[in-house]
Amino acid sequence: MFRNKTCGELRIANVGENVTLAGWVQRIRKMGGMTFIDLRDRYGITQIVFNTEVNSSLKDTANQLGREFVVQITGVVTERTNKNSKIPTGDIEIEASEVNVLNTSAVPPFTIEDESDGGDDLRMKYRYLDLRRNPVRYNIELRHRMTMEVRRYLDSKGFLEIETPMLIGSTPEGARDFVVPSRMNHGQFYALPQSPQTLKQLLMVAGMDRYFQIVKCFRDEDLRADRQPEFTQIDCEMSFVEQEDVIGMFEGMAKHLFKEIRGIEINGDFPRMTWADAMSLYGSDKPDTRFGMTFVELDDILKGHGFSVFDNAAYIGGICVEGAASYTRKQIDQLTEWVKRPQIGAKGMVYARVESDGNVKSSVDKFYTQETLQQLKAKMDAKPGDLILILSGDDVMKTRKQLGELRLEMGNRLGLRDKNVFSCLWIVDFPMFEWSEEENRLMAMHHPFTHPKDEDIPLLDTNPAAVRADAYDMVINGVEVGGGSIRIHDSQLQAKMFDILGFTPEKAREQFGFLMNAFTYGAPPHGGLAYGLDRWVSLMAGLDSIRDCIAFPKNNSGRDVMLDAPSTLDQKQLDELSLAVIDEA
């Protein structure tokens, strides 16, 4: 056998045992007549000692080893003189009696240590080496543990894990599809699923009752820290349920994961917040509620005093930053430039300090009396030492989002976004539709199969923009970890929804005829939810990017720099598919 122990399991109780280990050479230390090697595998590190006085030729062999050589070591477990409390095996070492080189290694392009000297691109190119590093391996192990706990929980609740196809038909109303040409059906294309949405609904029509799948999904969209072109969903659906049933089931799963993965017991129900309140108080439908600093609308106090920026604004809002009145003018100027960056898009920022004597000093003092500024202080509930930051604009929603970004930035600067603190809530009562300037029509905020709230169904004929959806998102620490809705199960209501969204009956039949037909055969009331597994793992691991918990991720340009994909096709392949590549130049 190659080994009878791993590099992470030996302890003081094993002293005297003859063992065989196998792994990679982490580092070599030559100290006079002795050579020490740290041998690493997935389970840990064990120190190996070679002594000239015991076996000089074996020590010479050890001196020829290099980093990342794959070796087999046999020897006796002994107690270490200089113990290492930083590793679990730090009380022991192996006095080597035999070394077998299983494979040599070129010099790695970066050091394979917890703190590597490799940049992102280099580490992604040699991802198989990056995965040897402890923090990266930990993320992959955590991901495995989470998927196992998800399966355990859902199985205990009667869910069936059912696979759905990867090659489906292209559908609108979402991100761009990745398309796959069909060789056997020239001129026709499959699409990779953005989610198994319609398929899981069909499983409910089929009577499966409770379905889940840990499934790859694909969206051709611009990337950011919490997006990849291919990502993994925990996709779930249930029959004969209302919103409360779904929320209760998956709030239970979240609590189960926190307990099993992080050892955190969450008691009581998660708070709920309407979409309208989330936007008015935080400027986001995924608010970070680990800290306060909620918005206060200030139109009634700050308009009509001759400051045209405010007088002509559609919205004026502020946040109170506790204890930040000590910010210098330079720091304020830096913040002002920060909100004016293209990513944020604000035209400027007004500030007001509450001095130690209670007076308010503002950047627009000449337009406002101390009496008005005291009204501002009272409405903001500001105390001496606090700093009030104010944004305004001619677009209410846009300005709220800008103020939301400023709030998060202040949370970062003040250390209020502790990754070991978890604040969970549900966002409910989403708008059913949102207006698309690009399409010049109403679009489904979630997807066309979302059920409207029963009391709002009459508004579909008179004021569809006011209709709220039976939809819900789970938000943790400002991250939307999952979302779902009750689905439409009535073919007439589904047809009305397609009509509002601008589908002709023919187009609706072409795109979704299979689903509408299925609804005519006794579809049960149903609903579900999909979690982003990558986001869940990132949250539990305290990562800044989902890329760090994916074994082989894409970079920010959507490229796999390790496999050099996407790449061009041979002309023969293009000819078989009846495709031609047009030179954009």
Disulfide bonds with the S-S distance in Angstrom:
none
